[in-house]
Amino acid sequence: MSIELHKNNYVNQILQNETYLGYLKQNEEKEADRIFCHHNLSHFLDVARIGMILNLEEGYGLSQELVYAAALLHDIGRWKQYEDGEDHAAVSARLCGSILRECGVSLDETDLIRQAIASHRDGSVKEEKSLRGLLYRADKLSRPCFGCKAEKDCNWKEDKKNQSLVI
């Protein structure tokens, strides 16, 4: 199995994209006083790295660029959920399109990334051997609820909290 890196290296373009950076800043501002998990670059990179581990261990065969792009963009609309309650998965899937276009991502890959982002909170995709399933699992594994000092005060339902290193 080979992990293909795209020649245009769109992941680094995403990281430098002004719109992307603006969404990160909005997330940071909305979560400035939040004691729980943050939706920031550190979280996005955790999801990307865990996603790549799953990709390699389980033989998904997805490119590094695809996994990283989905992880970097999966929560960019979180700020909007704080503003008006709209589901951040749907918002992030909608917002990522212009960023991906600006970074030269193909329409096929953009569709895969959008679908994965839109369903990254949908437990029904957990077992899929696809970018959707991988992003769902990597996102959940990135949250160490079992070691969080604020876990007792967290508003997540108990069955949603990650209480182990492996799911």
N, C-alpha and C positions, 0 to 999 in steps of 0.2 A: 504494500500500500504506500502510495506517495501523497504527501500533503503539498498541494500546489499553491505557490505564492503568485499572485497576479503581478504582472509587470508594472501596472500603474500604481501599485501600493496604495490603494484607496483608504486603508485604515489610517495611515499617517495624515492623509488629506482630511479625513473626518476630524481627527484630533486638532487640526489647525483651522477648521471651518468656523467662520465668525458666527453663523447661525447656531451651530452646535455649541460653541462656547457661550453664547447668550442663553441657551436653554440650561446649560450647566449652572450658570450664574443664578438664573431664576430658581432652580431647584435649591441651590445653596441658600438663597435669601429666604425662601419659604420654610426651610428646615433649620434655620439659624438657632432656634431654641429647642429643637427636637432632641430628646435624650435617647431615642431609639435609633434604629438603623437609618442610615442616610442614603440618599440616591445620588451619589456623586461619582467622580472618576475612580476613586478607590474601589467602590462597589462594582462599577462596570468592569474594571480590570480583574477583580476577583472572579466575576462571572465568566469573563473571557478565558482566563487561565483554567478554571475548573472545566469549562466547556471543552477546551482543547484536550485536557486529560481524558475526559469521557470520550471524546472523538477518537483519540488514539487507542485507549484501552478497549473500547467496544467496537472499533472498526467502522465508524460511520463513514469515513472517507471524505469528509467535508474539508474544504480549503480553510487554511488559517485565516485568510482575509474574511471569508464569509462568517466564520464563528466570531471573530473579533468585532466585525461591523455590527452584527446583531446584538452582541453584548454591550457595545459602547452606546447603542441607540435605544435599548429596550426600555429605559425609564426616563427618557428625555422630556416626556410630557407630564411628569409627576407634579410639577408646579401648578399645572392647570387643574389637576384634581383637587389641590388645596384651595384654589380659587372658586371653583364652581361645582365640584363633586363629580365631574366627568371622569370616567374610568381612564386611568393613565395608560393602560395598555392600548386602548383604542386611540388615544391622543398621540402617543408615541409612534404608533404605526402610521398615523396620518402625517405627523411632522417629519418623519425620517425621509420621506420621498424626495423633498427638495434638496436635502443634504446629500443624499446618495447620487442624485442627478449631477449636482455640482462637482462631485468627486469622481465622476465618470463610471459609476457602477452600471452594469448592464441591466436592462429591463427584467430579464429572467432572475438575476440575483436580487434585484430590488424587490421583486414579488416574493421570493423565498424569505428574505429578511423581514418584510412587512408581515407576512403570515406568521412567522415565528414570534415577532414582537406582539402582534395582536392576540396571540394565544398563550403568552408566557405566564399567565395566571390561571390557565384552564387545566385543571388536573386530568382531564380526559386525554391530553396529549403526552402525559408523563412517560408512557411506555413506547412511544413512537421512536423508531430509528430514523429520525429526521432532524432537521434544524429546529423544528418546533419542540420536539421532545427533549432535545439536548438543551435548548435555552431554558425550558421550564425547570429541568433538573438542576442545571448549573446555578440558576438563580436561587433555588431553594437551598442547595448545598452551601451557597455563599454566606448564608446567615447563621452564625453560631449562637443560636438562642440558648443552647445548653450552657454557654459560658458568659452570657450577657448579664451585666449587673442590673440592668433595668427590666429583665425578663418578667419579673413578678408584676410590674406595672404596665406591661405591654398590652395593647388592646387587641392583638391577634388572638384568634381562637386557639385553644390548646392543640387541636389536631392540625393546625397550620404551622405551628412553631417547629423549627428544626431542632430536634432534641438529640441528634446523633450526627456522626461524621459521614454516614452513608445512608442514602435513602433508596 
